[in-house]
């Protein structure tokens, strides 16, 4: 199952994407819920209810895709340094404030967050203000979408709480990330969380063993498997839910592999005119220009 959010004739909506990716069958939702994207459907399924009723299909070419969760109800949970090779490249960059106290490979998950307002959809521009930061980086990440919520979820039970997955670009202002020690500010600028192209249910994508890739201007920068995560999805859910209740629609970005801009010498930061393309097997492609 794929659920997309979109704008059609100036109005928001969400619906099921056809198997051949050519159509969207809209959910018949009250106007107040249409701007929430896929969230009402995820919440309904978490309650054990059926999906909302469906309307006549639209051609995918007729709509503008938005982020599948255009405004998550709370901050996106993010995981830092969750691939061995990336943890080493980041620790060696001089920008890793966490390495000063914990070494290059973390012993427990490093958790931070991005504000909901940083989310944008496919093809929307990542906006760089050169007066604020000159060190803007890309990070392709598999994002887990929680279905059934809970607290104190054990790793052995965690996958039963996963509704599915999407792609997130954890755009980062590296200079802010280093200067302010904690990463929230440098991760949360407006437009710094491209998400999409849709949500894919867990029965159609094996999030624990899928390939994640990133290209900038057609040049491959990142290519790895989620099987290489330092802390796997069940561990992340167990860690987060130990003291925080997780809710349907919560998003967990699982970390990025080696190949980010800061890892090159000199760094290959994003600049106006760049195009960032991200692809995860079983999900699809997320592409955004830089402005």
N, C-alpha and C positions, 0 to 999 in steps of 0.2 A: 504494500500500500504506500502510495506517495500522496502527501497532502501539500498543496501549494497555496500561497496567498498571492493576491494580485490586485491590480487596479483595472477596471473595465468601464469605459465611458465615464471616467472620473470618479467612480465609486469603488470602495474596497470590497473584497470578498475572499473566499477560500473554498477549496474543493478538492476532489480526487483527480489525480493525474492519470490519464489512460496508460495502459501498458506500453503502447507505442510512442508515448510522450508527445502525442499530437493534439490532445484535447484536455480540457479541465471540466469536470462536472461539478458545478457550484453547489455548496451546501445552502439550504434554505434556512437562513439565520435571521433573527430579529436585527434591525438596523444597528442597535447598540452593540452587538457582538461582532459585526462584520469587520471592524477595524482590528480585531484581536488575532486575525489570521487563523492558524491551525489550532490555537489554544482551546476554543470551545469543543472541537472534536476530540482532542486528546483528553480533556477533562471528562467528557461524556463517556468515553471508553473506559477511563479509570474508574468511573462509578458503576461500570457494568452495563451501561446503556448502549443502545444502538447509535450509529452515526446519525447526524442530522439528516433530514430528508434531502434528496438530491433534485436539482433542477436540470433543465435541458443543457447539454454540453456546449462549451465554447471552444473554438479553435485556440490553441496555445498562441498562435501568431496574432490573435486579436487582443490579447491582454498584455499588460506589463507586470512581470513578476516582481513581487516585493520580498523582503525577508519573510520566511514562513512564520516567524514570531516577530512581527514588526516592532512591538514594544513589549519585551518580556516583563512579567509582573514584578520582577526584582532583578538584582544584579546577576550577571552571568558568572558562575563559578569557573575559575580558570586554574590550570595546573602548570607550574613552572618547572623547567628542567626535567622533563619526564622521558627523555630518550638519552641513553648514555653518551652518544657522540655529540649531541647538541649541548648537553651539560658541560662537556669538556671544552667545546668551542666557545661557549658563553663565558665560562670561568677564565679562559685565556684572553678574553676580549678587553679586560680592564673595566667593563661596565657592570660586572656582577657584584652588587653589594652583598648578596646573600653568601657568596663564596668566602667572604672575609671571616665569617663565623662558623660556616658549616662545611667547607670543602666543596669540591666540584661536583660530586655525586651525592645527592640528598639521601638521608637515611629515612626520612618520612616525607610524604607529599608536601610540596610547597603550594599553598593555596592563596590566590588573590582574586580580585573580581573586576569586572568592567561594568560601567553603568548601563542601564537599558537604553538610554538615549544615544549611545554610541553605535547602535545597530543600524545598518543600511542593507539594501537588497542587491541582487544581481545587477550589474551594469551601472549602478550608481557610483559616483566618483568618491574616491578617498581624497579628502581635501587636506592639503598641506599648507600650513601658515609658516612660511620661512622665518617670520619675525619671532615665532614662538619656539620652533625646533628645526634643526637642520639634520637630524639623525633619525629619520622615519624608516622603520623596518617592517617587513612582512613575516607572517608565521602561519603556515597552513596547519589546521588542526581538525581532527575528528571531534565533533560535538555530540555528546550524549543527551538525549531528551528523556526526562523522567516521565513515566506513565503513572503507575500506582505509587503514591507518596508513602512516607513513613519516617520513623526515627529509630535509631538503634538497629539499622539494617545490617545483618551479618553478610560477609563476603559471599558465603555459600548461597545466600538467597537473593543477592543483589541484582542478578540479571533479570529476575522476574519483575523488577521495578523499572526496567528500561523499556520505554515505548519505542524508541528508535533513535535515528541519527540525522545530523545535517553537517554541513561544512561551515567552519568559521575561520576567518582571517584575523588573527590576533595582532592587529597593527599596533606598533609600539614606537613611542618616542624614546629612543635609547638614552639620550642625554637626561631626560626627566627621570627615567627609570633609575639611573645611577645616582643622580643628584639627590633625589628625595627618599632614597633608601627603600621604602616600601613602594610597590609598583603601581598602585591604583591610579595615580595621576597620569603617568606616562602611557597607560593602557586605555584610558577612558575618554580621550579627546573625541569630539564630534566626528562621526564617520569612521571611527577606528574599530568597528566590528562588523565588516561585511559578513552576511549569513545567507545560506541558500544552497542550491536553488529551491529546495523543498525539504520536507521531512520524509524520511524513509523508515518504514516500520522495521522492527528488529528481525522479523521473519524473512526479510528480503536483503538484509545486509549483516554480515558477521563483523561487528565492530571490533571484535577481539583479534581479528586476523584479516585486515584489509589494507590496501596500499594507498598511501597519501602522497601527492605530488604537487609541486608548485613550479610555475614558469614565470619569469619576468621578461617581457618583450620577446617571448618565444624561446628564451634560454632556460633550460631546466636548472633549477636551483635546489630543489628538495625532492627526495624519492626514498621512502621508507615504508615499513609495515608496522601497523599497530601491535603486532606480535612482539615488537621490540620495546614496548613501553616498560619503563622501570617499575611503575605502579600501575597495574592493570585496572580495568573498569570496576570490577567488584571491590578492589581495595580502595579506590577513590570514593565509591558510594559508601562503603563502610566507614571510611574516615570522615566524610562530610556529615553523614547522618548520625554520627555518635552523639553530637550535641545540638545539631540543627535539624529541624523537621524539613524533609524534602517534600515538595508539592508537584502535582502534575504540571508539566510544562517547564519545570526548572531545566536549565541548560548547564552542562558541565563540559567545558573545552579541555580536552585531555592532554594538551601539550604539543609542541612542534618538534620535528626532527632536525637533524643537522642540515646546514645549508642556508641559514638566514643571512641577511646582508652584513650583520656585524661580524660574522665569521670570516669574511674575506679581508685580505690585506692589500690595498686599503679597503675599508668597508664599502659595500655596494648598497647604499641607501636608496630609497625610492625618491623619484623626482617627477616633476610635472611632465606629463606626456607618456609616462610608463603605463603598461597594462599588466596587471597581475592576474594570472590564471591558475586556479586551483582545481584539482580533481581527486576524488576519492572513489575507488572501485565500489560499486553497489549503490552509489548515491548520484554522482553526476559531476557537473562542472560549475564553478563559481568564478566569474570574471568581473574585474572592476578596473576602470581607468583611474589614473592619479591626476589630480588637478591642483 
